[in-house]
Amino acid sequence: MFNVLAAAWALFLGMALLMVGNGMQGTLLGVRGEIEGFSTLEMSFVMSAYFAGFLGGSKLAPEMIRRVGHVRVFAALASFISAILILYPAITQPWAWVLLRVLIGFCFSGVYVTAESWLNNSVTNERRGQALSLYMIVQMSGVLAAQALLVTGDPSGFVLFIIPSVLVSMSFAPILLSATPTPAFETTKPMSLLRLYQSSPLGCVGIFLVGGVYSAQFGMASVYASQIGFSVREVAIFVGAIYLGGLILQFPIGWLSDRLDRRLMILGVAALGGVVCILGLLPDPSLALLCVAAFVLGGMANPLYPLLIAYTNDYLDYEDMSAASGGLIFIFGLGAIAGPLAIGVLIGWLGPMGFWVFLGVLMLALAAYAGYRMTRRASPDRDEYGQYIPITPTTHAVTLDAAQEWLQEQAEEEEEQSATADGTDDTDTRAAG
């Protein structure tokens, strides 16, 4: 792990600063929107707009990189991010925020593509698994640190918007001044959605539902917390609990998923996440109780993304895995766009408790569908399982492709070692005879 950090410390530092900036704007807008008197429906459009831009960026950014190169794309998009963060408090109108969120989602998507390409090029394939784990830790830690910074200023002013703008601007330096050469950029044509669904119905349906859950957590958690009267400090603690759960529980869930029936894991994790939402529906829940619910929900929901990707890959040939990753990311994006819009409508009907109702229904629906799929076909043999890779939903297809390459090489090395061991055993047997 230390060797990976030494080889790519500039990239990790730059990504950490970017994630702090992104984590701050996601939570801060929910608080500031309540101060400005935006309705829940208006805020749902604002939060959904980010994922619409992000999905568009994932499609267009690779072409931009091929045309003008990594350095220009990264510098241009990161500059736009820094400017947009300052524009939020200057134009406090819902329609303006929607447009700005589309733009910033597009820019963050392109920045992630660029940074992840550099990261994948800066480490050897033998250390790629460690690099992916460290990348996930850096991302989640950056978002957690962002919540702590929210208490350093007044959300009704400009300072809290200036801080993430400065951090994003600072992220340019370690990445652009890194000695790591810019890599060649290649993309894989995605598999058709029909073929992807036929290969793994649970993977497609599950990733769509998880997209709705993730975007609701990322975008609407601060809106919900503000509506029930939490202070800025309490909002930060509540949102931070979601990401802390996702960071801590990611690894044990991944470890179990490589050893148990993955459909059973998906069912159990989704069911536990759905049941814990009941805590949020209790009358006058305390901050501590809501943080427990948020921690467990985040710890269950966030690992579902890589778990569903690993499950889908269990039914694919290696040469199809990279193509399938693009389709899964697209389906996730559709769910992420729909999530804030649906939860905004529910909160309008049911009040703040609609936040927990929405999350609980989606998680339990995923658990129920996983149970149904277990009756439709047998699970693949456990020795055919691919390895669970801890990644976050912001990870782009370029990193998933690199992960598939690493997994393939790992599998080939294991086969060679097994074949060598069998050959040695045969030789020993003949010698003994």
Secondary structure by P-SEA (a helix, b strand, c coil): caaaaaacaaaaaaaaaaaaaaaaaaaaaaaaaaaacccaaaaaaaaaaaaaaaaaaaacaaaaaaaccaaaaaaaaaaaaaaaaaaccccccaaaaaaaaaaaaaaaaaaaaaaaaaaaaaccccaaaaaaaaaaaaaaaaaaaaaaacccccccccaaaaaaaaaaaaaaaccccccccccbbbbcccccaaaaaaacaaaaaaaaaaaaaaaaaaccaaaaaaaacccaaaaaaaaaaaaaaaaaaaaaaaaaaacccaaaaaaaaaaaaaaaccccccccccaaaaaaaaaaaaaaccaaaaaaaaaaaaaccccaaaaaaaaaaaaaaaaaaaaaaaaaaaaaacccaaaaaaaaaaaaaaaaaaaaaaacccccccccccccccccccccaaaaaaaaaaaaaaaaaaaaaaaaaaaaaaaaaaaac
